[in-house]
Amino acid sequence: MADSGAKFNVEQDIRKLVADILETEPDDIDGEARFVQDLGMDSMMALEILAGLEKKYRIVIPEESLAKFVSLNATIKIVGELLGKKA
């Protein structure tokens, strides 16, 4: 059961990070909304999110994974997978 709590914290942390960069409220972000097309994110914002994730979770995001970071839900899933490999 501890795993679901950790997952919730990861989701909450990533949602807050994305909201801070987009200058919006965390609850206003639909998990399926596409960062660029729906939320107006630009490449600098995307890099800021990736750098924040790498720093916070002490992970390295492989370059081939970058194109998969298209929505909040996709980002949470990828980070969760990377954290699972790290454990």
FENLIN-V207224 format. One record per residue. RES is the residue in three letters. PSI is psi in degrees with one decimal (none if undefined). D_FIRST is the distance of its C-alpha to the first C-alpha in Angstrom with 2 decimals. Layout:
RES,PSI,D_FIRST ; RES,PSI,D_FIRST
//
This chain:
MET,-24.3,0.00 ; ALA,-30.3,3.79 ; ASP,-41.2,5.30 ; SER,-34.0,5.65 ; GLY,-41.3,6.97 ; ALA,-40.0,9.05 ; LYS,-41.8,10.22 ; PHE,-42.1,11.30 ; ASN,-39.8,13.15 ; VAL,-46.6,14.77 ; GLU,-46.1,15.89 ; GLN,-43.8,17.19 ; ASP,-44.3,18.92 ; ILE,-41.9,20.53 ; ARG,-42.8,21.64 ; LYS,-42.8,23.26 ; LEU,-48.5,24.91 ; VAL,-43.5,26.37 ; ALA,-41.1,27.52 ; ASP,-43.0,29.22 ; ILE,-37.0,31.09 ; LEU,-5.0,32.08 ; GLU,53.5,33.03 ; THR,179.0,31.24 ; GLU,141.0,28.49 ; PRO,-39.7,24.88 ; ASP,-12.1,24.67 ; ASP,-6.4,27.90 ; ILE,117.6,26.52 ; ASP,130.9,25.77 ; GLY,-28.5,23.13 ; GLU,-7.8,25.63 ; ALA,133.4,28.64 ; ARG,133.6,30.33 ; PHE,-52.9,30.84 ; VAL,-55.1,34.51 ; GLN,-42.1,35.85 ; ASP,-32.6,34.09 ; LEU,-4.6,33.27 ; GLY,23.1,36.29 ; MET,140.5,34.59 ; ASP,177.3,37.07 ; SER,-33.0,36.78 ; MET,-39.1,36.83 ; MET,-41.3,33.87 ; ALA,-43.4,31.96 ; LEU,-37.8,32.84 ; GLU,-41.7,31.79 ; ILE,-47.4,28.30 ; LEU,-43.2,28.03 ; ALA,-40.7,29.38 ; GLY,-40.2,26.99 ; LEU,-44.1,23.96 ; GLU,-41.1,25.39 ; LYS,-48.3,26.13 ; LYS,-45.7,22.90 ; TYR,0.5,20.62 ; ARG,51.8,23.38 ; ILE,163.2,23.45 ; VAL,123.3,26.50 ; ILE,116.2,26.59 ; PRO,141.5,28.91 ; GLU,-35.7,32.00 ; GLU,-14.2,31.59 ; SER,-14.9,28.32 ; LEU,-39.1,30.07 ; ALA,-15.4,31.44 ; LYS,-11.1,28.01 ; PHE,75.6,27.12 ; VAL,-17.5,28.65 ; SER,169.8,26.22 ; LEU,-47.1,23.27 ; ASN,-41.5,20.93 ; ALA,-39.8,22.53 ; THR,-44.0,22.18 ; ILE,-42.4,18.45 ; LYS,-46.6,18.07 ; ILE,-45.8,20.47 ; VAL,-40.9,19.06 ; GLY,-41.9,15.54 ; GLU,-42.8,17.37 ; LEU,-38.6,19.43 ; LEU,-35.1,16.65 ; GLY,-37.7,15.06 ; LYS,-31.3,18.56 ; LYS,-32.6,18.98 ; ALA,none,16.06
//
